[in-house]
Amino acid sequence: MTQEFDLAASLARGVEGRRGAWAFIRGFAAHWVGAALGSDDGWTEADLDAAEERLGLRLPTALREAYLLFGRRQDLTSNHDVLLSPAKLYVDDAKEVLVFRHENQGAASWGIFLDSVHEEDPAVFIRLDLADKSAERWEDWLERLSLYFIEITLSESLQADEEVCDYLDPDGNSLELLETHSVRLPFPSYPIGEETRWFLGQDVLLRDDDGAAILARGRTAGDLDRIRDLIPGDWLHDYC
């Protein structure tokens, strides 16, 4: 890419549809993660065809496109939670949902209802692993799969090297300072009933988890230090 990446503008285009989503992920990988997407970063058509034959269904277009583009890039998909390989995709026990992602300790799974796999960009649902199995339900997460792959890329970037990533248990002033020193990014709040929000400071990406936590990633360690100064508190990796 020859022009500087405008994260907010690219994200605004990305939330509109698949083409914009993949363009955003390409730009984010090159300019924030530091490694542009390459020809070996995705699974092959043969890998996905084999998965479809094993499962007995056609994968949604958006899922195939994401796997082909960057499905093997663990730094974009699996620093914390796990994007399943094509060989490990499966249908849940109730034969209702195609599961393609797990929380890193098995606390949740994400999937697509089988009755919507024919759609190009279907909705994504989450199922929490509860002690009371009878209470488990597939619940709304994001309305389109391409949106979820943007969210995966952004969220996994917050779980990278602690030199550029940190976590804050916010106090009463933290959210006000977050809103003062950064701008809200154009990504829809999720999931239903909560409000995960994304912000951009000066070369710092931030996520507010419904007031329960603030996660940050700077493009450099210096950028991260600056946001720690602007939003003071008990940052997990601030040892100064």
ABEGO torsion letter per residue (X at the ends): XABBBBAAAAAAAAAAEAAAAAAAAAAAAAAAAGBBBBAAABBBAAAAAAAAAAAGBBBBAAAAAAAAAAAABAAAAAAABBBBBAAABBBBAAGABBBABBBAAGABBBBBBAAAAABABBBBBBBBBBABAAABBBBBABABAAAAAAAAAAAAAAABBAAABBBBBBBAAAAAAAAAABBBBBBBBOBBGBBBBBBBBBGBBBBBBGGABBBBBBABAAAAAAAAAABBEBBAABAX
